[in-house]
């Protein structure tokens, strides 16, 4: 599909659609920053260089110059020196860790005289470059122990340093490269296990307080989820849909029997029923393994047993491993707490700001919540509030949709790359932009715990803007010079 | 670009799919926040807009001669915005306000209690303590910088120039929850009229609150006016009231009525304006302002003589002989009697063996003389002949309905509509009532004969009797009595400017007036004789009271030919009309016409003023019991019970 299109695209030209999106986003971001930092008492001009918008304007200019420069450098430069750049990046991260002053609890700022930046921001595209370089090696196969270890280290080592700099959010961004790995052959089951773990964790925490018979409601839901996971795995991996239906039927009939019993006035503890169903399903899987000697059944069995152990340890992990403020953020995001004074204050105020926008918003510069500084971090991490308040549902959903189109477009470009280097780098860009977008907006609208990462190209901040600019334009440069077929 | 190079190509759909699904969830969440959930808008407004209320000054009240009765003086409320409160020295704060820590915690708890203070939010200034005195205000103002989140809001308090007519003026107090629910105009901490004129003319007096919309940032700092004050509304001051009351007359009436229970009502017949309305016992209106309000209010509630009841409008008494002129008028109008119809009296009503009894006078006698001497027998005959007149009426019930309708036309049996709360309607029975009470269809005049002399089931308020006197003075019409003569910048209700007719010929009134004039010159009210140039017309009354001494009543007007004033005096347990009510009536006339008591009547004034006529009351356990704040209407029904038995 893409191949056919590729022939028609002007050869060797820049992907102007992406450049258009980029310019649109930074200009909208610039206006949003002006609105978010607008002071009612002494409103300054949007060009006033002492204001936030003015400063952002300088960063925008710098970014454009950098972008222009990137487009002039040969692609092989990035490929050749990818690992060197990566090493320099790691070195800077380590130096920062040692010399960084404490700025708002974060030790991520590299300060050298007048220069002040966050190496962690630039590490994003450096990891992407390094991964691309590694995947581009001749006959590279991801699914070997050595290569898996190498790739994991490339991602996790900087993540570890960044966590030590108290920038957990950025570390999570690095983990988003798992999408790249998935695209390049990481078994889907790993992604599935990851999603399953999140689902079990969310349900286990959210409903841990509601009791249901001898288990909590969370455990009850998780037991049913585990049964469903087993069904899905048998269906998708063993590819025996009849067996999957049998498993479903087995657990279903146990519940039906329990329900019929309850009709005779006998009080039925459904959580116990779920446990019986789960145990029956597990024994059935053991039987299947013994009968057919398929290793897949063993893996499914292991998955089921780990899931049960995971479910049982959630409460412990939540209460004893996580810090109280982290627990609170998770509880707020799961809607368990409406703590408007403490952890929930950010999210509460940001939801108020967005919610008060209504359909079409209060109009540019007319938002009261952001102008009066009710929303914290309103020109950086919470900049989406300003858009939500002043442009309402129409404005904010348009931004989400524009970003979505932009990301899909980037994925399309990534797919049309003729080199593995280009494709892996492209998916790196897609992963980072998508993760930033989804986590940032999810946080602002109260669906994701508060993780301090900026909205790409919108949020105020030089490092962030430059980081995204470099990342994007290297990709556009790679795309421009790709080998045409 | 082939399967070698790109074996997992189809996974791009899953990657993009996940991102699209999450984005769709986000758009749904945005829809729910921004479109489905209006509460965020309200939150935002309460966050950002601080509506500073601008309180109008309440209208002042003047008497008919322009003397100022009620005005306003500034007082200060302490407001607290919890969210803005930093750590401050609570002890110092308490000392400044002259309260102790326990009070501080109670006030704070009250303020934060959403049941008591529904509008509570930690973002907006909330009423912490009201009515700071001037000294404490001064100290607090100086120290205010030490107490972040504390504001002082000034408003005004009622001040009174005279210690009189507390019942009539009424009082204002903080609005209660019920009123706030009824009328969203009121917010916690607002003051509202609770009784008297303050209640009945609340809408005129209060004015309209204004509002100033200010923008406030997250730290509670005011950032200026919202859109340059485009949404502001300035406060509209309350309207001043000019009463028909003459404060000197009122004060004098209260002086005479001290240590007695009862009422004096004087009405200007030509307009229906109430010149004075004394209800005893009463209280000084000033005691129900300021910080001592609750203590004093409790005292008034517990007082066994019930000083919170305005007996002039809410007291129900049998009118006694003051009712007789109304009977004569009905009989004349219906042709039952003529000017010269005479009935006999032998120390009572002969057909029932001398019941109701009467005193010694010439017999047989005509209406004019019957009024002058207050003959019971004459009016009993009249009622008997009327109810048994089968030429005119087909049965007793029909005749009785005709009688009742005249009574109602003369202002009895229903509220007159005075511009005061808690007016009682009195009681005029109808035929159904008797059918029910007597338990049979064929009841007759003799069963109910005592209503002809104002006893039995008939009950009237002093105001109704005074109004009746005004009706006679006007020879056949009246204006609904009212205390407010003029609303400055407003319009009086038309019920006070529309003449009400009684449906009885003017000629019959002349006859009645002559009888009442005779009563003063040679009959029962000789005590009010003020000489030949000021002809007083009057009628005494003695209302039987099974629980103690009879009530003493006097009704009259003067001068006879150009009436300036109509009066009623009721002294509970004052025995014969002539004993107490008549001398009080005379003194009030003198005060009204001459501005002072005639030198020869000084002794009378002293004697009356010093007279104590109070029934013994059993003082119940005076330990505080839970006070149920009754509204005016239930207080009224309470008084009805008490006084109806008396």
Interface residues (C-beta under 8 A of the other chain):
Chain A: X3 X40 X41 X179 X182 X183 X184 X185 X188 X349 X351 X352 X353 X354 X355 X356 X357 X358 X359 X368 X369 X371 X372 X373 X374 X388 X389 X392 X393 X396 X397 X400 X401 X403 X404 X407 X408 X411 X414 X415 X418 X420 X423 X427 X430 X434 X438 X441 X442 X445 X446 X447 X485
Chain B: X1 X5 X6 X7 X8 X9 X11 X12 X14 X15 X16 X19 X20 X22 X23 X25 X26 X27 X29 X30 X31 X33 X34 X35 X37 X39 X40 X41 X43 X44 X45 X47 X48 X49 X215 X216 X217 X218 X219 X223 X224
